[in-house]
């Protein structure tokens, strides 16, 4: 199984607690994390919780998401890859999410993370 397939089959529910841990360790909150995820995906609290409860794979998670039109403004390196250069659309979306979580954990201001939001 290649890298892209592994990412597609991973469940959002398995990664979400690690996201929470990462941001809380740096003094950010689960609420801020959820806001960032909701900005990217269009999920409200209830729909986000459904994804976790249903153990949705990243493939299913992003199929149901309404990707923010400003997501293409997410650039930079995450896990050794430039997110804007990733060719697999699903892998790119997962890396967008990783990048936003990373920025949150690094203390970046919310208005900078939520690109294009006024």
N, C-alpha and C positions, 0 to 999 in steps of 0.2 A: 504494500500500500504506500503510495507516495505522500509527500508532505501535504498537498492540497486535500487529498482524500481523508487523511487523518484529521485535519482541521474540520472538514465538513461533518465528520462523524462524531466529533467531540460534542458533549452536551453543554449548553450554556450553564445549566445548573451545577456542573462539576467545576466550572471556572469562576463563577460568580462569587463563591466564598473567598477565593484567592484574591479577587479584585477588592472585596471589602477589606480583607486583611491588609492588603498593600496600601490602600488609601488611609485606613484608620491608624496604621503604624506611623504614618506621616502627618497625623493630626487632622485629616479630613474626615468627612462623615459619610455614612451609608446613603443619607439623603442627597448629598452632593453627587455621589456616584450614580444614584438612580436618575438624578436630573440629567447628567451627562449621557447616560444610556438612552434616556427618553428623548433627548435632543437628537441623537443619532438615528434612533429607530422609529420614533413616533409612538412608541408604546406608552400607555398611561400606567399607573401603579398596578391596576388590576391585570392588565394584559402582560405586564412584565412578570408578575407573580404566576400567571398561568404558564408562561414559558418555563419557569423554574419547576412548577408542580408537574407539568407534562414531560419534564426532562427532554425538552426540544433540543435536537442537534443544532449546531450552528447553521447548517443548511436550512432546516425548517425555520429557525429563528429569523434568519434574514429573508426567507421567502415571505414571511408574514409581516416583516417590518416595512415601513414607508421611509426609505433612507432620506435623511435630510439633504436637500439640494446643495447645501453648503459643505457637505461631507468631502467633496472633491478638493476643498481648501485645506484638508488635513494633509500635511506633508512632513517629511523628516524620516529619520531612521528608527525602526523598532525591530528588535530581534535580528539585527543585522541586515534588514531589508529597507530600502527606501519605499515608503508606502505608496507614493505616487507612481512608482515603476512596476508594482506587482501586477502581473497580467491576469491571473485567475481572479475573476470578480468577487467570488465568495471569500477567498483568502484575503483579498484587499479589504473587504468590509470588516472581517475579523481583526485585521491589523489596524484599521481605523479605530476600532473599539479599544484595542490594546494601547494605541497611541494616546487616546483621550484619557484612559485610566492612568497612564504613565504621567501625563501632564498634570492631572489632578494630584497625584501622589507627590509630584515635584513642587507643588505649591503654586502652580500657575493660576492666575486670576481666572475666575469663572467666565467673565466676559471675553477673555482671550480664547478659552477652550471652546466656548459655544460660538464658533465663527459665524459672522453674518447676523447674529441675533442682536436686536436693539434693546 
